[in-house]
């Protein structure tokens, strides 16, 4: 049993690593791609970029409960395989787009067919002993973060030496590795198939009956909104700092990677700390630290200082999502967890969709450095909600049954 979950953790870590790397090779540089390859003018660039980012997350938010219901019916591994091969094909097709409308349509389909990373997290959460779940989910966070370290660096290098369009071919090939890993190496233990597949309406009603879980969904949406409001703007912001056009992708890639490096360093440590003091407290610390880190970025005018503050922000924010994932395991029953993680994914995608859209519009009408203030305030609101709803008082894993009883 112990060897099995550890082996699965290693294999799924590798799959998520490659999937995250594939995403961050090409997607963070969409504004540059749209400007240089698709001819979008600077006047409307932030709006088109926000739409290209946001449409994927909107479609993913709408479809995630459906995939979650299928996961609880047929297993999490089929969801890994389905999403892996679908994403590999769609990244490949991205190489051939000729106008922004085609790109937005492809991004729509990417959202509808995505789900590799949440399926991997759900599989870890349901196939790991409960006392080890916090540690395992912290380790999984480093997989995604590691991919986002190497991906932007590799993507910036590809854009610098070849062109932005070629990055999609690299993304396609790398996410194909994730699909192959899922197909041949992932094992899902003792999956008991229910007689009927649940209805999404019933899943939402069950989620509403778990107050802590429902509050976590709101926090996840707001936290992702605060993060993604900057996603379509960072490359533009770096360019506005005086970085030459031929170096923008490379410098932006390094700055994108700073948060990933911080997450790799701190996520497993936050997982262990959460197991001792409670994941609710880790969540609160991460939100407040992330808020302060973002507010300080308002005062930075050079890209070196900007990169350093992004790293400091990442050290604190690294605790937020592993804490949320661990608490979902704490407060939900095993037979509901696949759907719980899919509802969590829907909340994630709603925030992730709204962030780029709002950020793109705000970036067209106000200086970008003011958006860091919006970002910081959003995280402070999340911290206040966590404290007000007493989420920060949730017990560590040794009290799982007590928490479950109170929440249901």
Helices and strands as residue ranges (DSSP letters): H 2-26, G 27-29, H 30-36, H 42-74, H 77-94, H 100-113, H 116-127, H 130-161, H 166-184, H 200-208, H 211-228, H 234-240, G 245-247, H 248-277, H 279-297, H 303-331, G 334-336, H 337-365, H 369-388, G 391-393, G 397-399, H 400-407
